[in-house]
Amino acid sequence: MEKGINCCFSAMMTNSYTFVITSIAAFIVMRVLYVIYWSGKPLCTKPAKPFSTLIVLGSGGHTAEMLNLLSVLNTDRFAPRFYIAAATDNMSLHKARLFENSLIDKVDCVQLTGVVENAQFMQIYRSREVGQSYLTSVGTTLTAIIHALWLMIKIRPQVIICNGPGTCVPLCVIAFLFKVVGIRWSSTFYVESIARVKRLSLSGSLLYQLRMADQFFVQWPQLQKKYPRAHLVGCLM
C-alpha cells in the first residue's frame, strides 16, 4: 500500500515538473517571438529625450565608416554616446575622441583638449585574436562574454549602432536577451560594411539570421536583393 502511494506521489511530482518546465519553455518562446515582432517598430509616440547610444568600433575600415556615418547624424539626439572598441584597438578610440572634440569645436564650447561631456570611451576583450588557436579561444570567449555582460549592465543603452566588427556580436546578443527578460529595450541598428558587396560578414550574417538587429542596412543593391529584410542605404563613404 505504502509502495503504491509512493509511486503515485512520484508520478504526480514528475507530471508537475514536466508541466512547469513546459510552461517556462512556452513562455520563453512566446517572449522571444514577441521581441522579434516588435523589434524595429516604434513603441511610443511621445517626444523622446536624447537616446543613450552605444557605438561599436572596429579595426581597419570599420571605424572610418562608423565615424563617417555619425558625422551625418543629429548627435544631439544620441547622447550620451558610449564608444567601445577591442582592448587591443587603441587607434579606434583615439579617432573617436578626435571626432567628439571636432563636434565641440563646431559649437565653440571648449578647445580640442577639453573634456568631452557627452561621450565615454571603453574597451572590451576580444573573443579571439587573429591567429589564436581555437582551443585557447574558449577561455577568452567566455571572458569576453562576461565582460560584455558587465558593460551592458553598466551602460544599458537605448540605441546600439554597429557595422561589422566581431566585438559587436556579444553586445548585440546580450541586448537581445535583455529585451527578452525585460531588463532594457535597446534598438540595434546594424550597417554592413561597404566592403561587403556580395555577401554579409560573419557578424552581419549572425545578426541577420537570428533577427537580433532591429534595423539592418546594406550599401549595395545586389546585397539587398539577396537579403530582402535588409534596407538599402547606398554607399555611405
HUTA-V605259 format. One line per field, one symbol per residue. phi: phi as a letter, one per 20 degrees, with the letter a starting at -180 (. if undefined). burial: b if it has 9 or more other C-alpha atoms within 8 Angstrom, else e. A space follows every 10 residues. Layout:
phi=???
burial=???
This chain:
phi=.fffffffff ffffffffff ffffffffff fffffffefn dfebdfgefg efcddedbfm efffffffff fdeeffecbf ddeccffede ffffffffff ffffffdleb egefeefecc ccccfffbef nfffffffff ffffffffff ffffelfecc cbbpffffff ffffffffff enfbededdd dffffeddbf fffffffffe leefccccdc ffffffcffe dedmfee
burial=eeeeeeeeee eeeeeeeeee eeeeeeebee bbeebbeebe eeeeeeeeeb bbbbbbbbbe ebbebbbbbe eeeeeeebbb bbbbbbbebb ebbebbbebb bbebbeeeeb beeeebeebb bbebbbbeee eeeeeebeeb bbbbbebbbe ebeeeebbbb bbbbbebbbb bbbbbbebbb eeebbbbbbb bbbbebbeeb bebbbbbbee ebbbbbbbbb bebbeeeeeb bbbeebe
